Amino acid sequence: MKRITGHLTERNKKWYAVINLYDTKGRRKEKWTSLDLDAKRGTKTEATHRMNEILAKYNTGELYLMESLSKAERERKQSANMLLSDYLVEWLEQYKPNIAILTYQGYKMMVDTRMVPYFSDTGISVKDTTGDDLNEYYYYLYKEGLTGATAQRHHSLLHLAFKNAVKRRIITTNPCDQADRPKATQYIGSYYNADELKTMIEKFDGDPMRLPVILTAYYGLRRSEVLGLKWDAIDYSEKKIVIRHKIIEVNTPNGKDTKGMDVLKTKSSYRTLPLIPYIEEVLNEEKVRQAEYRKIMRSLYNEEYNEYICVDALGNLIKPQYITEHFKFVLRKNNMKVIRFHDLRHSCASLLLANGVPMKMIQDWLGHSDMSTTANIYAHIDSASKLASANTIGNALANCEMCEIN
């Protein structure tokens, strides 16, 4: 095969490489290739460098091979040779329509703050990434002080990205399958017993967060669900409450913005629960209170969110982060055990378990997608079933008088 040569030329104030190619009969054919470089003083050296890189690829056969491929094959090969850091950014933007906005923002933070800086430094391409490379990344996360649970989320994101690469035939196997999935210590949330919950509710008497706290304690709602409750979710005639809307905070160019959505976490999150008489009474009191605020505040009252149950004295939506911080503030002020607002959900589940409610019914009450989720989170507080097991073994070994536990 003849050695491929070429020369520089200028056209429309741009540098071009004119490449001398040859067909199977040895006939020469010129190919013009843009070097993406303005033809101005001092750029000819760079243009020569770029042309020589192209000539080297032709002389090694790399570009001949590329030109023999179909457009789809060339795109796959180009993607395979992309830096992993660049591929992750491109993939996430393409994947964005498939996920909730909060999920996207969480993924983007992981990609931008951890993955891009790390994998840019390694210079590794998509096709060359191995399980060992990913294990080294997980070890880097560990050294940076991230928890095993956080590293698992990074692993899941990478697995999704490489799964897409396999599906598009960019690579043949997913390197995450050869990596060691990071281990995480299961988080065991704190919770209040019945007496503690009663005391806590009393401490919120007169507080603007009283209603969200009560609703969460009784129904085990997620923070986004309790703030997203609307008045039309309450069916007074059928005595039921429907969970179908949520309030979230999203990042915008101007900071965080509060947004309502009809899309819940999972399909099972959409659920209908009985309207507890005490809750009906509390809701009626809230209606009267909001009507009084409208009269007092007049034009200052925000009528935009009249459909929502949990609003402040001016009719504004309550921000999720505010309720998290204010909840802990009230607990500390009253010298109570400090738990997370989300732990009211755990407290609700623990009370149901302690009073003999089956795990399957608790799953439905909390809106978990499957019972394994409920069991994994709350099995450690299922003292009633453990006591029953202890008494069973004690009765089975009745010849030992000290075996039975009361």
C-alpha positions in Angstrom: 0.0 0.0 0.0 1.3 3.4 -1.0 2.3 5.8 1.8 -0.4 8.4 2.1 0.8 12.0 1.7 -0.9 15.4 1.7 -0.4 19.1 1.8 -2.0 22.2 3.4 -4.2 24.6 1.6 -6.2 27.7 2.5 -9.8 28.2 1.5 -12.3 30.7 2.8 -9.8 31.7 5.5 -9.7 28.2 6.8 -7.0 25.5 6.8 -7.6 22.3 4.9 -5.6 19.1 4.5 -5.6 17.8 0.9 -5.0 14.0 1.3 -3.7 11.9 -1.6 -5.7 8.6 -1.5 -5.4 5.7 -3.9 -7.9 3.2 -5.2 -7.3 -0.5 -5.7 -5.8 0.3 -9.2 -3.4 2.8 -7.8 -5.2 5.8 -9.1 -4.8 8.9 -7.0 -7.8 10.8 -5.6 -7.6 14.0 -3.5 -9.7 14.3 -0.4 -10.2 17.7 1.3 -10.5 17.6 5.1 -11.2 20.6 7.2 -8.8 21.1 10.1 -11.2 23.3 12.0 -8.6 26.1 12.2 -8.7 29.7 11.0 -6.0 30.4 8.4 -4.4 33.4 10.2 -0.8 34.2 11.2 0.8 31.7 13.5 -1.7 28.8 12.9 0.1 27.0 10.1 2.3 25.0 12.5 -0.8 23.8 14.3 -2.5 23.0 11.0 0.6 21.0 9.9 0.4 19.1 13.2 -3.3 18.2 12.7 -2.7 17.2 9.1 0.2 14.8 10.2 -2.2 13.2 12.8 -4.7 12.5 10.0 -1.9 11.1 7.7 -0.7 8.8 10.5 -4.2 7.4 10.9 -4.4 6.7 7.2 -1.0 5.1 7.1 -1.8 2.8 10.0 -5.0 1.8 8.3 -7.2 3.2 11.1 -9.0 5.8 8.9 -9.3 3.3 6.0 -11.1 1.0 8.4 -13.4 3.8 9.7 -14.3 4.8 6.1 -15.2 1.2 5.3 -17.7 1.1 8.1 -21.4 2.1 8.0 -22.4 5.4 9.6 -23.9 3.5 12.6 -20.7 1.5 13.0 -18.5 4.6 12.9 -20.7 6.3 15.5 -20.4 3.2 17.8 -16.6 3.1 17.3 -16.3 6.9 18.1 -18.4 6.4 21.2 -16.3 3.5 22.3 -13.2 5.7 22.0 -14.7 8.6 23.9 -13.3 9.5 27.3 -15.5 7.9 29.9 -15.9 11.3 31.5 -17.3 12.8 28.3 -19.5 9.8 27.7 -21.1 10.0 31.1 -22.1 13.6 30.6 -23.5 12.9 27.1 -25.4 9.8 28.3 -27.0 11.5 31.2 -28.5 14.3 29.0 -29.9 11.7 26.7 -31.3 9.7 29.6 -32.8 12.7 31.3 -36.4 12.3 29.8 -36.6 8.8 31.4 -36.2 9.8 35.0 -37.8 12.2 37.6 -36.3 15.7 37.9 -34.9 15.0 41.4 -33.3 11.8 40.2 -31.7 13.6 37.3 -30.4 16.3 39.6 -28.9 13.7 42.0 -27.3 11.9 39.0 -25.9 15.2 37.6 -24.3 16.1 41.0 -22.6 12.7 41.1 -21.4 13.0 37.5 -20.2 16.6 37.7 -18.7 16.6 41.2 -17.1 13.2 41.3 -17.1 11.2 38.1 -16.0 13.8 35.6 -13.0 15.1 37.7 -11.8 11.5 38.5 -12.2 9.9 35.1 -10.9 13.0 33.3 -7.6 12.6 35.2 -7.4 8.9 34.3 -8.0 9.6 30.6 -9.7 6.2 30.3 -12.0 5.5 27.4 -15.4 3.8 27.4 -14.1 0.6 25.7 -11.0 0.4 27.9 -12.8 0.7 31.3 -12.6 -2.5 33.4 -14.0 -3.7 36.6 -10.7 -3.0 38.3 -10.9 0.6 37.2 -14.3 0.9 38.8 -13.1 -0.7 42.0 -10.3 1.9 42.1 -13.0 4.6 41.7 -15.0 3.2 44.6 -11.9 3.1 46.7 -11.4 6.8 45.9 -14.9 7.5 47.1 -14.2 5.7 50.3 -11.0 7.7 50.8 -13.0 10.9 50.2 -15.2 10.0 53.2 -18.3 8.9 51.3 -20.5 6.2 52.8 -21.0 2.8 51.3 -24.6 3.6 50.6 -23.4 6.7 48.5 -20.8 4.5 46.7 -23.6 2.1 45.9 -25.6 4.9 44.2 -22.5 5.8 42.1 -22.2 2.1 41.2 -25.9 2.0 40.1 -25.5 5.1 38.0 -22.4 3.7 36.2 -24.2 0.4 35.7 -27.0 2.2 33.9 -24.6 4.2 31.7 -22.7 1.1 30.7 -25.9 -0.9 30.2 -26.9 1.7 27.7 -23.5 1.3 26.0 -24.0 -2.4 25.7 -27.5 -2.0 24.4 -26.1 0.4 21.7 -23.3 -2.1 20.9 -20.7 0.3 21.8 -19.1 -2.3 24.1 -19.9 -6.0 24.5 -20.0 -6.4 28.3 -20.8 -4.2 31.2 -17.6 -3.6 33.3 -19.8 -3.0 36.4 -20.5 -6.8 36.3 -16.8 -7.4 36.9 -16.5 -4.8 39.6 -17.2 -5.3 43.3 -20.4 -3.6 44.3 -19.7 -1.3 47.3 -20.9 -2.6 50.6 -23.1 -0.4 52.8 -24.1 -0.7 56.5 -27.8 -0.6 56.7 -29.1 2.6 58.2 -31.4 1.9 61.2 -33.6 4.9 61.7 -34.6 6.2 65.1 -38.3 6.3 66.1 -40.6 7.4 68.9 -42.9 5.1 70.9 -46.5 6.0 71.5 -45.8 8.1 74.6 -43.0 10.0 72.9 -45.2 10.7 69.9 -48.0 12.1 72.1 -45.6 14.3 73.9 -44.1 15.5 70.7 -47.5 16.4 69.2 -48.2 18.4 72.3 -45.0 20.4 71.9 -46.0 21.4 68.4 -49.3 22.9 69.7 -49.6 26.4 68.2 -46.6 25.8 65.9 -47.0 26.3 62.1 -45.6 22.8 61.5 -48.2 21.1 63.7 -50.4 19.8 60.9 -47.6 18.3 58.8 -46.2 16.6 61.9 -49.6 15.1 63.0 -50.4 13.9 59.5 -46.9 12.3 59.1 -47.1 10.6 62.5 -50.5 9.1 61.9 -50.1 8.1 58.3 -46.3 7.6 57.9 -46.2 9.9 54.9 -43.1 10.9 53.1 -42.2 14.6 53.5 -43.0 15.3 49.9 -46.4 13.5 50.3 -47.6 15.4 53.3 -46.7 18.8 51.9 -48.4 17.8 48.6 -51.8 17.0 50.2 -54.6 18.9 48.7 -58.1 19.5 50.0 -59.6 17.5 47.2 -57.7 14.5 48.4 -60.0 14.4 51.5 -63.2 12.6 50.9 -65.4 13.5 53.8 -68.4 11.4 52.6 -66.4 8.2 52.1 -64.1 9.0 55.0 -60.9 8.5 53.1 -57.7 10.3 52.2 -56.0 9.8 48.8 -52.2 10.1 48.4 -51.5 11.2 44.8 -49.5 14.4 44.8 -46.2 15.7 46.1 -44.1 18.8 46.7 -40.4 18.9 45.9 -37.6 21.4 45.7 -35.7 21.6 42.4 -32.5 23.4 41.5 -33.0 26.3 39.1 -30.6 28.9 37.8 -32.0 31.3 40.4 -31.7 28.8 43.3 -34.2 26.3 44.7 -37.8 26.4 43.6 -40.8 24.6 45.2 -42.8 22.5 42.7 -45.9 20.4 42.9 -46.0 17.1 41.0 -48.6 14.3 40.4 -45.8 11.8 39.9 -45.0 9.9 43.1 -42.0 7.7 43.9 -43.5 4.4 42.8 -46.8 3.1 41.6 -47.5 1.7 45.1 -47.1 5.2 46.5 -50.6 6.1 45.1 -52.8 4.9 47.9 -56.1 5.5 49.6 -56.2 5.5 53.4 -59.0 5.8 55.9 -59.8 9.2 57.3 -59.1 8.9 61.0 -61.7 10.8 63.1 -59.0 12.8 64.9 -57.4 13.7 61.6 -60.8 14.9 60.3 -61.2 17.1 63.3 -57.7 18.5 62.9 -58.3 19.2 59.2 -61.6 21.0 60.0 -59.7 23.2 62.4 -57.1 24.0 59.8 -59.8 25.1 57.3 -61.2 27.5 59.9 -57.7 28.8 60.6 -56.8 29.4 57.0 -60.1 31.2 56.5 -59.2 33.5 59.4 -55.7 34.1 58.0 -57.3 35.2 54.7 -59.5 37.8 56.4 -56.6 39.1 58.5 -53.9 39.2 55.8 -56.2 40.3 53.0 -54.1 41.2 50.0 -51.0 39.9 51.6 -52.4 36.3 51.6 -51.2 34.2 48.7 -54.3 32.7 47.1 -52.3 30.7 44.5 -52.0 27.7 46.8 -55.6 27.6 48.2 -55.9 24.0 47.1 -53.1 22.8 49.4 -53.6 21.8 53.0 -50.2 22.5 54.4 -49.4 26.2 53.9 -48.0 28.9 56.1 -49.9 31.9 57.6 -49.5 33.8 54.3 -50.8 31.0 52.2 -47.4 30.0 50.8 -46.3 26.4 50.3 -44.1 25.1 53.0 -40.6 24.4 51.7 -39.4 20.8 52.3 -36.0 21.9 53.7 -37.7 24.2 56.2 -39.8 21.5 57.7 -36.8 19.3 58.1 -34.8 22.0 59.9 -37.7 23.4 62.0 -38.7 20.0 63.2 -35.3 19.4 64.8 -35.3 22.9 66.2 -38.6 22.3 68.1 -37.3 18.9 69.4 -34.1 20.5 70.7 -35.9 23.4 72.2 -38.1 21.0 74.2 -35.2 18.7 75.2 -36.7 15.8 73.3 -34.7 13.0 71.6 -33.7 14.4 68.2 -34.9 12.3 65.3 -35.3 13.2 61.6 -38.6 14.3 60.2 -38.6 11.1 58.1 -38.3 9.1 61.3 -41.9 9.9 62.1 -42.6 7.5 59.2 -40.5 4.9 61.0 -42.4 5.7 64.3 -45.7 5.1 62.6 -44.5 1.7 61.3 -43.1 0.7 64.6 -46.5 1.4 66.3 -48.3 -0.6 63.7 -45.9 -3.6 64.2 -46.1 -3.3 68.0 -49.9 -3.6 67.8 -49.9 -6.7 65.7 -50.5 -5.2 62.3 -49.1 -7.7 59.6 -46.1 -6.6 57.6 -48.2 -6.7 54.3 -50.7 -4.2 55.7 -47.9 -1.9 56.8 -46.5 -2.1 53.3 -49.8 -0.9 51.9 -50.1 1.8 54.5 -46.6 3.2 53.8 -46.8 2.8 50.0 -43.8 0.5 49.6 -43.5 -1.1 46.2 -42.8 -4.6 47.6 -42.9 -6.2 51.1 -39.2 -6.9 51.1 -38.6 -3.2 51.4 -40.9 -3.0 54.4 -39.4 -6.1 56.0 -35.8 -5.0 55.5 -36.4 -1.6 57.1 -38.6 -2.7 60.0 -37.8 -6.3 60.8 -35.4 -5.1 63.6 -38.3 -3.5 65.5 -40.7 -6.4 65.1 -40.5 -7.2 68.8 -44.0 -8.8 69.0 -43.1 -11.6 66.6 -39.7 -12.2 68.3 -41.5 -12.5 71.7 -44.0 -14.9 70.1 -41.0 -17.0 68.8 -39.4 -16.9 72.2 -42.5 -18.1 73.9 -42.9 -20.8 71.3 -39.5 -22.2 71.9 -40.0 -21.9 75.6 -43.3 -23.9 75.5 -41.6 -26.5 73.2 -39.0 -27.0 75.8 -41.5 -27.1 78.7 -39.3 -29.4 80.8 -37.2 -26.3 81.4 -39.3 -24.1 83.7 -37.2 -21.0 83.1 -37.5 -21.1 79.3 -40.9 -19.3 78.9 -40.6 -15.5 78.6 -43.4 -13.4 79.8 
